[in-house]
């Protein structure tokens, strides 16, 4: 049964934007700064034909659904942090009424561990 209304958006996420700052030695490190923290719901699935055809090394595709936002502009390359997992934003879609936004993220699962000892 699909959740509707209150309780549907119960996953807590933070979206980060890459910012490059030139240092006096000429190096340009990339730092990710918080853009938005909000609630959403998610759906995990295997990569589609379009994603696989892009030849990106993708293990898992996760779609996050949230309320459509006019106060923030998201771009591909932003990062979405969910449950301490750092996911790359791969694409967007929204409904015709612009009430719902779907953010497609990719992850590269190199281990089943969540980084905590004993798990």
N, C-alpha and C positions, 0 to 999 in steps of 0.2 A: 504494500500500500504506500503510495507516494505521499509525502508530507506536504501540506498546503498551509499557507498563512503562518501564524506564530509557531516557532519551533523548527521551521524548515531550515533557516539559516543559523546553524549552531556551530559551525567550524570557524575558528578564529584564525585569520590570516593577516600578514603584513606584506605590503607591496613596497619594494625598494627600487630606487632609481640609481643607476651608475653615474658617478660624478668624477671627472678627471681633473686633477689639480697639478699644474706644473711646479715642481720643486726647484730650489736654487741650483741643484746639481744637473738639471735638465731632464730628470726622469719624470714620467707622468703616470703615477699610480692611479688605479681605479678604486674608488671607495663607494660603497652602496649606502645611501641615506634613506631613511624611512620616508615614504610618500603618503601612505594611508594604512591604517589598521581598521579592519572591518570584519563582519561576519558573512559567511556564505555556506553553500552546500557543495558537495563534490560528487563526481562520478569518475571512477577509474575504469579504463578499458585499454585494449591493445591498440597499437598504432593503425591508422587507416591507410588505405592505398596511397592517398595524397602525402601523408607524413612519411611513409616508407619510401615513396618515389623521390622525396627531397634528399635522400641519401644521407640524412642526419643520423648519427648513431643514437637512436632512441630505443629505450627499453620499455618505458611506460608513458602513456599519455593520460593526463588527468585534466578533467574539465571542471572548473569552479564556476558556480552560478551565484550571482549576487544581484542586488538591486542596481539598476542603471544609474550611473553617476554623471552629472554634468559639471561638478566642481573639480574633477580630476581628469586628466587626459593620460591614458596609459599607452605605452608604446612597446613594440616587440623589443626584447632585450632587457626589459625590466625584470626583476626577480620577485617571486612570490614565496614567502616563507610560511610553511604550514607544518605544524608539529615538528619543528626544528629541521625540516627538510627544505633545502634551497632549490627551488624549481625555476627554470627559465621559461618566461612567457613566450609562447610560440605563435599565438594568434587570438583573434577576438571574433565574436558575433553577438548580435542582439536581436530582440524581437522588433516587429514593425512599430509597436507603440512606444518603444524605448523605455520599457519598464524593467526588463531583465537583461543583464550582461553576462555572457559566457566567456571566460578566459581559459584558453587552452594552454596548458603547461606541459613541459617534457622533463623527464628525469632520467638520469643514467644510473640505474641500480647496479652497483658494483659489489654489494654484499647484502645479506639479509639482516645484518645488524643495524640497530638504530643508533649505535655509537656508545651505548651504555654497557659496562662490563656485566657479564652474566646473563645477557639477553639473547 
